[in-house]
Amino acid sequence: MPKHKIILGIDPGLATTGFGIIKCENNETSLIDYGIISTPAKKPLLSRLQTIHEKLTKIIKKYKPNVCACEELFFCKNVKTALLVGQARGVILLTINEHKLPFHEFTPLQVKQSITGYGHADKKQIQQMTKILLHLKKEPQPDDAADALAIALTCYQFINSPLYEI
């Protein structure tokens, strides 16, 4: 096992998938990279899913994470949106599995509690705490990328928990 861990956090979406990569070494976390994978709404669904797969594969090959974490789907009032996000998430999970990476998933509530200590924190609070925890000069943007970093940080806390090995 390497002395450090590289964690890839993913906030799934069809139009915008956020990704955040952090390095964890000696009980410290630092930012490696973050951003979004965008797919144009005018493109066919299969093409958009292919784009997510290809770009996520490039990210995994470039940064070689030791572990990946993804946000679980939450209840959504718009069924069509939930189905589209679910399809994007399926492609993401398949891509992670193709690379044989350990995988964890967290609910939005778990991420909010982990990062802010408050399960009903808003996007701004998540961004502020992510900035503090990663020692950034400014809050990460856009929201999807900031959420992905928060998911990676949640994964770091989870795998460093004394209960993780049980």
Backbone as CSV, one residue per row, in Angstrom:
resi,resn,N_x,N_y,N_z,CA_x,CA_y,CA_z,C_x,C_y,C_z
1,MET,0.850,-1.191,0.000,0.000,0.000,0.000,0.894,1.254,0.000
2,PRO,0.605,2.220,-0.867,1.434,3.426,-0.918,1.312,4.252,0.354
3,LYS,2.339,5.084,0.609,2.338,5.941,1.797,1.258,7.019,1.698
4,HIS,0.890,7.364,0.487,-0.153,8.367,0.290,-1.320,7.742,-0.469
5,LYS,-2.439,8.410,-0.369,-3.623,7.989,-1.113,-4.049,9.139,-2.012
6,ILE,-4.449,8.780,-3.198,-5.054,9.749,-4.102,-6.506,9.332,-4.231
7,ILE,-7.388,10.255,-3.888,-8.822,9.975,-3.889,-9.499,10.796,-4.977
8,LEU,-10.290,10.120,-5.785,-11.095,10.762,-6.821,-12.532,10.815,-6.334
9,GLY,-13.050,12.022,-6.164,-14.450,12.229,-5.812,-15.226,12.614,-7.060
10,ILE,-16.444,12.083,-7.179,-17.257,12.332,-8.376,-18.669,12.729,-7.972
11,ASP,-19.137,13.837,-8.549,-20.518,14.281,-8.395,-21.205,14.025,-9.735
12,PRO,-21.996,12.945,-9.834,-22.524,12.540,-11.138,-23.610,13.456,-11.681
13,GLY,-23.606,13.579,-12.997,-24.639,14.328,-13.696,-24.491,14.081,-15.175
14,LEU,-25.545,14.248,-15.918,-25.465,14.048,-17.358,-24.904,15.299,-18.042
15,ALA,-25.448,16.459,-17.726,-24.955,17.697,-18.325,-23.585,18.060,-17.763
16,THR,-23.426,17.883,-16.447,-22.188,18.249,-15.777,-21.856,17.217,-14.712
17,THR,-20.723,16.569,-14.855,-20.197,15.664,-13.840,-18.996,16.351,-13.211
18,GLY,-19.044,16.536,-11.900,-17.917,17.152,-11.211,-16.911,16.095,-10.801
19,PHE,-15.625,16.474,-10.843,-14.591,15.584,-10.324,-13.628,16.391,-9.453
20,GLY,-13.101,15.733,-8.441,-12.127,16.351,-7.555,-11.117,15.312,-7.129
21,ILE,-9.852,15.671,-7.208,-8.786,14.734,-6.860,-7.960,15.347,-5.746
22,ILE,-7.837,14.580,-4.650,-7.050,15.047,-3.516,-5.980,14.018,-3.174
23,LYS,-4.923,14.521,-2.569,-3.840,13.657,-2.086,-3.881,13.682,-0.565
24,CYS,-3.751,12.514,0.031,-3.790,12.378,1.477,-2.477,11.746,1.918
25,GLU,-1.729,12.485,2.711,-0.433,11.994,3.163,-0.161,12.553,4.552
26,ASN,0.265,11.688,5.462,0.590,12.102,6.834,-0.556,12.862,7.494
27,ASN,-1.772,12.353,7.346,-2.971,12.961,7.928,-3.248,14.375,7.429
28,GLU,-2.740,14.709,6.267,-2.989,16.005,5.637,-3.594,15.772,4.266
29,THR,-4.486,16.653,3.871,-5.068,16.573,2.536,-4.619,17.777,1.715
30,SER,-4.421,17.548,0.444,-4.076,18.648,-0.452,-4.757,18.427,-1.796
31,LEU,-4.975,19.517,-2.483,-5.638,19.487,-3.780,-4.658,19.062,-4.869
32,ILE,-5.124,18.163,-5.728,-4.367,17.839,-6.940,-5.025,18.542,-8.127
33,ASP,-6.328,18.319,-8.309,-7.030,18.927,-9.437,-8.536,18.807,-9.213
34,TYR,-9.287,19.600,-9.917,-10.742,19.488,-9.912,-11.293,20.153,-11.159
35,GLY,-12.528,19.801,-11.482,-13.157,20.390,-12.648,-14.458,19.690,-12.966
36,ILE,-14.894,19.850,-14.207,-16.154,19.249,-14.642,-15.977,18.568,-15.984
37,ILE,-16.817,17.583,-16.197,-16.979,16.952,-17.501,-18.346,17.417,-17.994
38,SER,-18.359,18.156,-19.088,-19.623,18.689,-19.631,-20.027,17.933,-20.878
39,THR,-21.338,17.752,-21.021,-21.866,17.159,-22.252,-22.992,18.064,-22.753
40,PRO,-22.913,18.465,-24.017,-23.937,19.367,-24.557,-25.314,18.697,-24.663
41,ALA,-26.335,19.412,-24.266,-27.709,18.895,-24.290,-28.171,18.550,-25.707
42,LYS,-27.585,19.177,-26.722,-28.012,18.927,-28.106,-27.504,17.597,-28.647
43,LYS,-26.515,17.015,-27.971,-25.970,15.734,-28.446,-26.883,14.591,-28.028
44,PRO,-26.859,13.478,-28.777,-27.668,12.306,-28.392,-27.188,11.725,-27.054
45,LEU,-28.102,11.096,-26.339,-27.806,10.540,-25.016,-26.591,9.613,-25.046
46,LEU,-26.544,8.683,-25.993,-25.435,7.728,-26.034,-24.094,8.426,-26.228
47,SER,-24.070,9.472,-27.010,-22.849,10.243,-27.229,-22.416,10.943,-25.933
48,ARG,-23.389,11.459,-25.201,-23.088,12.142,-23.936,-22.523,11.150,-22.916
49,LEU,-23.116,9.959,-22.845,-22.624,8.938,-21.917,-21.218,8.484,-22.313
50,GLN,-20.969,8.362,-23.613,-19.634,7.997,-24.111,-18.608,9.052,-23.718
51,THR,-18.978,10.319,-23.814,-18.076,11.412,-23.436,-17.704,11.314,-21.963
52,ILE,-18.680,11.056,-21.104,-18.402,10.906,-19.676,-17.412,9.768,-19.450
53,HIS,-17.662,8.633,-20.100,-16.773,7.480,-19.971,-15.350,7.813,-20.419
54,GLU,-15.217,8.411,-21.591,-13.894,8.706,-22.140,-13.127,9.709,-21.295
55,LYS,-13.794,10.777,-20.882,-13.095,11.807,-20.099,-12.750,11.307,-18.692
56,LEU,-13.633,10.523,-18.098,-13.333,9.966,-16.781,-12.177,8.968,-16.877
57,THR,-12.134,8.197,-17.942,-11.019,7.272,-18.158,-9.698,8.036,-18.239
58,LYS,-9.684,9.154,-18.963,-8.468,9.980,-19.067,-8.046,10.507,-17.693
59,ILE,-9.015,10.936,-16.893,-8.710,11.446,-15.551,-8.096,10.342,-14.693
60,ILE,-8.677,9.153,-14.742,-8.173,8.026,-13.949,-6.765,7.649,-14.399
61,LYS,-6.525,7.611,-15.698,-5.193,7.263,-16.209,-4.156,8.325,-15.852
62,LYS,-4.567,9.586,-15.869,-3.634,10.675,-15.581,-3.250,10.723,-14.098
63,TYR,-4.228,10.607,-13.206,-3.967,10.821,-11.775,-3.793,9.537,-10.971
64,LYS,-4.167,8.400,-11.540,-3.994,7.098,-10.897,-4.484,7.075,-9.433
65,PRO,-5.769,7.334,-9.220,-6.283,7.315,-7.844,-6.222,5.915,-7.238
66,ASN,-6.085,5.874,-5.905,-6.104,4.609,-5.166,-7.525,4.197,-4.832
67,VAL,-8.425,5.169,-4.785,-9.809,4.922,-4.387,-10.696,5.993,-5.020
68,CYS,-11.947,5.622,-5.293,-12.925,6.562,-5.853,-14.150,6.615,-4.950
69,ALA,-14.784,7.764,-4.949,-16.026,7.946,-4.204,-16.998,8.714,-5.085
70,CYS,-18.263,8.366,-4.955,-19.300,8.975,-5.783,-20.506,9.281,-4.907
71,GLU,-21.225,10.325,-5.269,-22.443,10.639,-4.533,-23.545,9.676,-4.941
72,GLU,-24.262,9.160,-3.943,-25.427,8.321,-4.217,-26.522,9.185,-4.792
73,LEU,-27.385,8.569,-5.585,-28.546,9.304,-6.082,-29.470,9.619,-4.923
74,PHE,-30.062,10.776,-4.967,-31.012,11.168,-3.946,-32.398,11.210,-4.571
75,PHE,-33.405,11.274,-3.735,-34.770,11.367,-4.239,-34.916,12.643,-5.050
76,CYS,-35.492,12.522,-6.207,-35.651,13.660,-7.104,-37.116,13.778,-7.510
77,LYS,-37.640,14.984,-7.484,-39.037,15.203,-7.859,-39.251,14.989,-9.353
78,ASN,-38.238,15.303,-10.144,-38.341,15.160,-11.589,-37.801,13.780,-11.980
79,VAL,-38.692,12.873,-12.314,-38.318,11.491,-12.619,-37.399,11.423,-13.834
80,LYS,-37.677,12.217,-14.863,-36.848,12.196,-16.070,-35.411,12.585,-15.731
81,THR,-35.232,13.619,-14.926,-33.895,14.041,-14.518,-33.204,12.946,-13.719
82,ALA,-33.929,12.331,-12.811,-33.348,11.260,-11.993,-32.890,10.094,-12.865
83,LEU,-33.674,9.749,-13.874,-33.293,8.651,-14.766,-32.043,8.991,-15.571
84,LEU,-31.944,10.228,-16.055,-30.771,10.638,-16.826,-29.518,10.652,-15.955
85,VAL,-29.632,11.178,-14.736,-28.496,11.186,-13.813,-28.115,9.751,-13.462
86,GLY,-29.118,8.891,-13.292,-28.860,7.486,-12.997,-28.092,6.799,-14.115
87,GLN,-28.396,7.159,-15.355,-27.669,6.572,-16.484,-26.219,7.060,-16.494
88,ALA,-26.016,8.339,-16.220,-24.653,8.881,-16.153,-23.890,8.215,-15.009
89,ARG,-24.546,8.036,-13.880,-23.913,7.397,-12.722,-23.535,5.954,-13.047
90,GLY,-24.386,5.261,-13.795,-24.077,3.893,-14.204,-22.810,3.830,-15.043
91,VAL,-22.653,4.760,-15.971,-21.442,4.828,-16.791,-20.226,5.121,-15.909
92,ILE,-20.397,5.995,-14.941,-19.305,6.332,-14.015,-18.882,5.096,-13.223
93,LEU,-19.857,4.371,-12.691,-19.543,3.173,-11.904,-18.873,2.107,-12.775
94,LEU,-19.336,1.948,-13.995,-18.717,1.001,-14.909,-17.261,1.392,-15.180
95,THR,-17.019,2.669,-15.396,-15.659,3.149,-15.664,-14.750,2.882,-14.465
96,ILE,-15.240,3.153,-13.267,-14.459,2.881,-12.059,-14.165,1.389,-11.953
97,ASN,-15.168,0.568,-12.226,-14.992,-0.878,-12.145,-13.999,-1.394,-13.192
98,GLU,-14.027,-0.824,-14.384,-13.076,-1.219,-15.429,-11.626,-1.039,-14.971
99,HIS,-11.402,-0.049,-14.131,-10.053,0.245,-13.637,-9.772,-0.449,-12.303
100,LYS,-10.722,-1.275,-11.861,-10.579,-2.086,-10.640,-10.198,-1.240,-9.423
101,LEU,-10.863,-0.101,-9.294,-10.589,0.804,-8.179,-11.552,0.548,-7.031
102,PRO,-11.064,0.577,-5.796,-11.981,0.511,-4.662,-12.955,1.682,-4.758
103,PHE,-14.183,1.439,-4.330,-15.245,2.419,-4.531,-16.092,2.568,-3.275
104,HIS,-16.436,3.809,-2.966,-17.344,4.114,-1.855,-18.386,5.098,-2.362
105,GLU,-19.574,5.044,-1.777,-20.596,6.023,-2.136,-21.167,6.639,-0.871
106,PHE,-21.541,7.908,-1.014,-22.033,8.667,0.124,-23.262,9.466,-0.288
107,THR,-24.210,9.568,0.627,-25.405,10.370,0.364,-25.052,11.849,0.514
108,PRO,-25.855,12.730,-0.068,-25.617,14.159,0.144,-25.607,14.521,1.641
109,LEU,-26.479,13.889,2.431,-26.520,14.146,3.873,-25.192,13.763,4.533
110,GLN,-24.638,12.600,4.169,-23.360,12.169,4.744,-22.246,13.149,4.385
111,VAL,-22.240,13.633,3.155,-21.204,14.575,2.719,-21.330,15.878,3.503
112,LYS,-22.535,16.393,3.611,-22.749,17.646,4.346,-22.335,17.519,5.805
113,GLN,-22.706,16.408,6.435,-22.337,16.197,7.841,-20.829,16.060,7.992
114,SER,-20.208,15.350,7.076,-18.772,15.131,7.140,-17.994,16.436,6.974
115,ILE,-18.410,17.270,6.049,-17.659,18.478,5.710,-17.981,19.641,6.640
116,THR,-19.256,19.812,6.982,-19.645,20.984,7.775,-20.109,20.645,9.187
117,GLY,-20.418,19.369,9.419,-20.978,18.984,10.715,-22.476,19.238,10.785
118,TYR,-23.070,19.666,9.660,-24.494,20.009,9.627,-25.110,19.398,8.371
119,GLY,-26.065,18.505,8.548,-26.659,17.775,7.445,-27.506,18.586,6.487
120,HIS,-27.839,19.817,6.854,-28.644,20.661,5.971,-27.854,21.869,5.475
121,ALA,-26.530,21.726,5.417,-25.676,22.806,4.930,-26.015,23.113,3.479
122,ASP,-25.824,24.382,3.097,-26.083,24.756,1.704,-24.780,24.694,0.894
123,LYS,-24.898,24.926,-0.397,-23.746,24.839,-1.313,-22.613,25.770,-0.879
124,LYS,-22.969,26.959,-0.461,-21.959,27.953,-0.053,-21.166,27.456,1.155
125,GLN,-21.843,26.855,2.121,-21.157,26.332,3.301,-20.214,25.186,2.925
126,ILE,-20.650,24.336,2.001,-19.803,23.232,1.529,-18.548,23.809,0.866
127,GLN,-18.726,24.808,0.011,-17.593,25.419,-0.677,-16.627,26.079,0.313
128,GLN,-17.163,26.775,1.308,-16.306,27.434,2.297,-15.481,26.424,3.089
129,MET,-16.116,25.336,3.526,-15.394,24.335,4.304,-14.398,23.557,3.437
130,THR,-14.744,23.311,2.192,-13.817,22.643,1.282,-12.579,23.511,1.090
131,LYS,-12.787,24.795,0.938,-11.669,25.748,0.818,-10.765,25.654,2.043
132,ILE,-11.344,25.646,3.216,-10.570,25.585,4.463,-9.833,24.250,4.587
133,LEU,-10.551,23.151,4.366,-9.963,21.821,4.544,-8.822,21.529,3.561
134,LEU,-8.892,22.129,2.379,-7.847,21.899,1.374,-6.852,23.054,1.280
135,HIS,-6.986,24.043,2.172,-6.051,25.182,2.226,-5.991,25.922,0.885
136,LEU,-7.166,26.192,0.320,-7.248,26.880,-0.964,-7.338,28.381,-0.759
137,LYS,-6.937,29.139,-1.763,-7.025,30.596,-1.696,-8.451,31.093,-1.925
138,LYS,-9.221,30.338,-2.725,-10.605,30.737,-2.990,-11.486,29.493,-3.008
139,GLU,-12.776,29.715,-2.910,-13.728,28.601,-2.919,-13.745,27.945,-4.291
140,PRO,-13.765,26.615,-4.322,-13.782,25.928,-5.613,-15.093,26.167,-6.355
141,GLN,-14.996,26.326,-7.653,-16.139,26.552,-8.527,-15.979,25.674,-9.757
142,PRO,-17.003,25.295,-10.431,-18.419,25.464,-10.127,-18.887,24.491,-9.040
143,ASP,-20.168,24.559,-8.719,-20.748,23.747,-7.640,-20.459,22.256,-7.787
144,ASP,-20.567,21.739,-9.001,-20.379,20.299,-9.213,-18.950,19.865,-8.863
145,ALA,-17.980,20.703,-9.203,-16.583,20.393,-8.876,-16.350,20.522,-7.369
146,ALA,-16.934,21.544,-6.759,-16.811,21.711,-5.303,-17.438,20.524,-4.577
147,ASP,-18.582,20.075,-5.062,-19.237,18.905,-4.460,-18.366,17.661,-4.600
148,ALA,-17.709,17.506,-5.749,-16.834,16.354,-5.963,-15.659,16.378,-4.978
149,LEU,-15.112,17.560,-4.731,-14.028,17.668,-3.742,-14.543,17.316,-2.348
150,ALA,-15.755,17.762,-2.031,-16.348,17.435,-0.727,-16.568,15.923,-0.604
151,ILE,-16.933,15.277,-1.687,-17.112,13.816,-1.688,-15.764,13.128,-1.459
152,ALA,-14.712,13.617,-2.108,-13.370,13.058,-1.901,-12.933,13.236,-0.444
153,LEU,-13.194,14.401,0.135,-12.839,14.653,1.542,-13.638,13.745,2.481
154,THR,-14.893,13.523,2.159,-15.722,12.614,2.953,-15.142,11.203,2.902
155,CYS,-14.720,10.793,1.728,-14.110,9.470,1.565,-12.837,9.381,2.405
156,TYR,-12.027,10.423,2.386,-10.800,10.453,3.196,-11.134,10.247,4.677
157,GLN,-12.137,10.977,5.162,-12.519,10.829,6.576,-13.031,9.417,6.847
158,PHE,-13.780,8.873,5.924,-14.339,7.525,6.085,-13.242,6.467,6.152
159,ILE,-12.298,6.500,5.204,-11.273,5.453,5.171,-10.240,5.624,6.280
160,ASN,-10.206,6.794,6.903,-9.301,6.997,8.038,-9.999,6.840,9.376
161,SER,-11.260,6.474,9.328,-12.013,6.229,10.557,-11.539,4.932,11.192
162,PRO,-11.489,4.879,12.533,-11.111,3.629,13.191,-12.095,2.497,12.888
163,LEU,-13.299,2.837,12.487,-14.314,1.823,12.188,-14.169,1.254,10.775
164,TYR,-13.334,1.876,9.938,-13.213,1.452,8.539,-12.729,0.016,8.409
165,GLU,-11.796,-0.386,9.213,-11.215,-1.727,9.092,-12.109,-2.814,9.686
166,ILE,-13.109,-2.437,10.458,-13.958,-3.436,11.122,-14.860,-4.115,10.126
